[in-house]
Amino acid sequence: MKKKLFAAAMAGTMVLSLAACGGSKPAETTAAPAADKTEAAADGETKAEAAAESGSAWEPSTTVSIVVPAGAGGNTDLSARVFAQYAKELTGHDFIVVNASGAAGSVAANQVLAAAADGHTFLYGHNLVNVANIAGVTDYNYTAFKLGPTFAKDPAQQLYVSAEKYADLNAFIEAAKAAPGQLKACTEVGAYTYYELLAFEKAADIDLDLVDVGSNSDKIAAMLSGQVDLMPGAYINCKDYLESGQFNCIGAPTEERYDLIKDIPTLKEQGVDLVYPDCDFSFYFPADTSDDVIAYYEDLVQKVLADPSAAEGVANVDMMPYYLNAEDSAKNDEQIYNTIKEIADSLEQ
């Protein structure tokens, strides 16, 4: 498959961003929502008892910064705030969300790589360091970090079209084959959705015009105005347009249906053999972080997700509670990296 050139759908400078699951606001630092309970630990435990229970001799000695590669308001930011709120309720320690969007997630990633490996700063996100490396934005991938646990899952971004133009997947594919290279699909340069669209083109045997339009809000505006024909999107950003009848979802590139999007058919069940990596939201620490720190966060994530209110908080931002320990998180990142790199390598002449 040949490499794609991006056309500008809107006037202005192209912006590199991996805020596919985040907002479009400038970088900012904001505190997590105030917790209702600030006592030491759940069920009246002291912080020392909670630390001993986790099997880790470490616990925070100052505020913990959760660095998010997206602006405020998207599900990356919102799910990080769910963790921050309930982590404080369980431990009594302060956790703040630091919004650091820009440069394909590398602004946030570099901030964490430069931080002390003392457990008080970590990166929270999905696929970002892998995609940025594959796209040539950075010279490092997930192996530059020490992986911590995984906290939440968002299904691989679904494919949305204008309900006025296309009734379903077959209608879109027929239109694309009738006009090769003319139907526009919006993405961002070198982002998660870019490689998803390349994989979709190959699986569906179609040729699209991939257009960089910017942030999530820009993508939706381009869809609503008819400037583009197809948009990969997270459910949280698109559900209102589905309910209003403005968008149709033509499929999800997942292995099976998830409860979160149970009414959306997979691409596979419709005859397009494409399964793309989900957005698994993990903790990335500086490489020299100790095993005691990682053990502390593994235990804390499990405790947070065991709280029905916290699990409901994750569900309320249209994501799914999803735990992997540090070792399995690293294996998962390796698989994601290899999958997306294989797609990228297929572009080589």
N, C-alpha and C positions, 0 to 999 in steps of 0.2 A: 504494500500500500504506500502511495506517495505521501510525502509530508504535506501538511496543510498550511496554507497561508491564511491569516486572519484578515477579514475586512472590517472596517470601522462602521458600526451600525449607527453610532452617534458621534457627533463632533466632540473633540476633546482628546486628551492624552490617555493612552491605554494605561491601566493601573494593574500591576501585578498584585494579586491577592489570593490568599487561600482562606477567605472568609466564607466559603461555600455554606457553612453551617453557622455563620455568625452574622452580626449586624454590619452596617456600613459606616458607623460613626468613627471619628478620628480616635487615635490611641488615647486612653485615659486610664487613670487608676482610681478604682472605687472600692469602697468597703463592701463586704458581704452583708446581706440583710441581717438586721439585729436578731439574735436568737432569743427565744422565750426563756430558755433555761441556761444560765451561765455557771451553774455549780459544776463541781469537778467532773463527775462521770455519771453514766446511767445507773439507776437503782441505788443511788447513794454511795457508790464507790468513791474512793479517793483517786486522784490522778496516779499516784504511785501504784495503787492496787490495779488500776486499769492497765498501766504499762507492764506490770508483772504478768498479768493475765495474757497479754499479747505475745509473751515470749521475747520481748525486746527490752533491752536495758535503756533504750533511748526514748526521749519524749521531747517535744519542742520546748525551748527556753525563751522564745520570743515569738512575735507574730510570723505566721507562715504566709508566704506570697504564692498564690496560684496564678501563674502567668498564662494568659489566654491569647491565642493568636487571632483575635477577632474583636470587633467593637461590641459595645453593650447591646443586648436585646435579642441576639440570636440564640439558638439552642446550645451552642458551645458555652457561651457566657452564662446562660440561665442554668444549665445543668451544673456548671462549676459552682454557682451560687447555692444550689441545693446542697452540694457536698459541704461547702464552707459553713452553711448554717447548722447542719446537723453534726458536723465534726466539732463545732464549738459547743453545741449542746452536750455532746458526749464527753468532751475532754476538758472544757473550760478554757481552752487556748483559743486565741484569735486567728482566724483564717480570712485573708482578704483576696479578692479577685483583682488582678492587675491586667487591664486590657491593653494589649500591645500589638495592634494589627499592622500589616504592611509587608511588602517584599516577599510574597509567597510564604508567609509564616516565619521567615528567617529573622525578623525583628525580635519576635518573642523567643525563638529558639536560641539566638545568639545571646540574649539577655540571660537565659538560664545557663548556657554553657559557660558564661563568664562569672556566674555566681559561685559563692562558696559551696562546697559539697557537704553542707552541714544539716541538710534535711529541711531547711527553712524556705527554700525556693524550688518550685518544680513547674514544669510545663504541662499543660493539660490540653489535649486535643486529639485529633484523629488523622492518621495518614500524612500529616503535614510535612514532617521532616523527610519522609520517603518521596513524596511527590516533588517537593522542591529540589531534591537531589537529582531525581530522574530528569526533571526539566532543565537541569543545569544552573539553577539559581544558587545552589550551595554545593560545596564539595564534601558534604557529610550526609549520612542518613541516620537511621535509628541507632546504629552501632556507636555513634558518638556519645550516646547517653546511657545511663543505667535505667532500665525499664522498671517501673513500679507496677502496681496493680491496674486493672481496667475497671472502670466504674459504670459505664453506660454504653448502650448501642443505639445507633440510628440506622435503619435499613439503608442499603445502597440507594442513592438518590433516584427517584422515580422519573419517568419521562412524561412531560405534560405538553399538551397541544391546545390550540384554540378550539373550543367546542363548536364554534360556528363553521370552522374549516374541516375538521376531521372527527369522524365519529368514533374511530377506534384505531388500533395498531395497523390492521390491514389497509384501512383507508389511507393512513399516512404513508405506509410503504409503497402502495400503488402510486400515490402522488409523487413520491420521491423518485421512483423508477421512471415515471413519465417525464420528469424534468431533472435529469442528473445534474448535480452541482448547483441547483437553483434554490432549493428549500434551505432556509437559514436556521441554524441551531445556535443558541447562545451559550457561551462558556466564558472562561477566563484563561489567559495565556498560561500554559504550563500547569494548570490546576487539576484537581481531582476529576472534575467534570470533563475536562478536555480529553483525557485518556478514556473516560467512560464513553464519550461520543465516538471516538475512534473505534473502540471495540464494538459499539452498536452498529456503526457503518459496515464493519466487516461481517458481523453476524447476520445482519439483515440484507447484505449485498446491495447497499445503496451508497450514494455519494452525496454528502451534504456540504453546504457552505458554512463553516464554523466561524462564528462572529463573536468578537470580544466586545461586550457591552458594559462590563463592570460588575458592580455588587449585586446582591440578591434583589434589592429594590429596583435596580436598573433593569435586571432581567425581567422582572414581572411587568415593569412599565413597557418594556419592548414587546412583550407578549400581548399585553392589553391593547397596545396601539397597532398591532399587526405588523411590526417591523421584523419579527422573527416567527418561525413556524413551530419550533420545538425548544423546550427548556427542561434540562435536568433540574430537579429541585427536591429539597427536603419537605416532608409532609407538613411540618409546622408552618412553612412559608406558603404552602399552596392549598391547604385544606379549605380555607374560606372561599377561594375561587372555584374549587370543586363543588362546594355546597351551593354556591350561587349559580352554577351552571355556566360559568365563563370558561373554565378549563375542563378538559377531559384528561384523565391519566391513562396512557396507552400501555403501561406496564411497568413492572419493577424488575430490575436485574438481580433478583435474589434466587437462591436455591429453592425456597419454598415461601409460602405466604406467612407473614408475621401477623399476630393479633392486632398490632398497631395499625396495619394497613390491610386488614383481612379482606376488604372488598375490592382491593386492587389486584388484578391477575399478574402473575409473573410473566416475564417475556418467554421463559422456557415453555410454560404451559400453552403458549400461543404459537409455538413453533420457531421462535428465535432463540437459539442456543447461546445465551449470554448470562453469566453469573459474574457480577462485579463485586469487589470488596465492600463490605459494609463500613460504616463510620463507627469504629470502636474507639471510645474515648478513654485514653490511658494517661498515666502519670509518667513523665520523663524527667529524670533527675540528672544532675551533673555526674560525669562518668565515675568519679572517685567516691561517690556516696557509699556509706557503709551498709553492710547487710542488716545491721540493727535498725537503721532508718527504714529500709525497705520492709522489714518485718513489721514495724510499727504501722506503716501505712496499709499493708495487706490486712492486718487485723482491723484497723480503723474503717477501711472501706467495707469490709464484711459486716461490721457492726452497724454502720450507717444504713446499708442496704437491707439489713434485717429489721430496721424500724419501719413499720407500715406507713408512717407519715412521710418518711424520706422517700420510700419507693413510690408513693403517690405523687410526691413532688417531682420526681423524675418523669413519671407518666404525664403529669400536667404540662410538661414542656415537650410533649409528643416524642419522648424517647423511652427506651426500655432499660430497666435496671439490668446490669450485666457484669458479673464479676469474673475476672481471670487473675490468678496470682501472677507475680512478677515473671516467673519462668515461662508461663504460658503466654503472657503478654508479649514477651520477646519473640517467642516462636510465631505468634500471630502476626507481629510486625514483619518478621522475615518473610512469611508467606505473602503478605500484602505487598511488600516491596518487590518480591520476585514476580508476582502477577502483573503489577502495573509496569514493571520494567520490561517484561516480555511484550506487552502491548507496544511500548515505546520502541523496543528493538525491531519490531515488525515493520516500522516505518523506514528502517534503513534500506537504502537502495542496494 
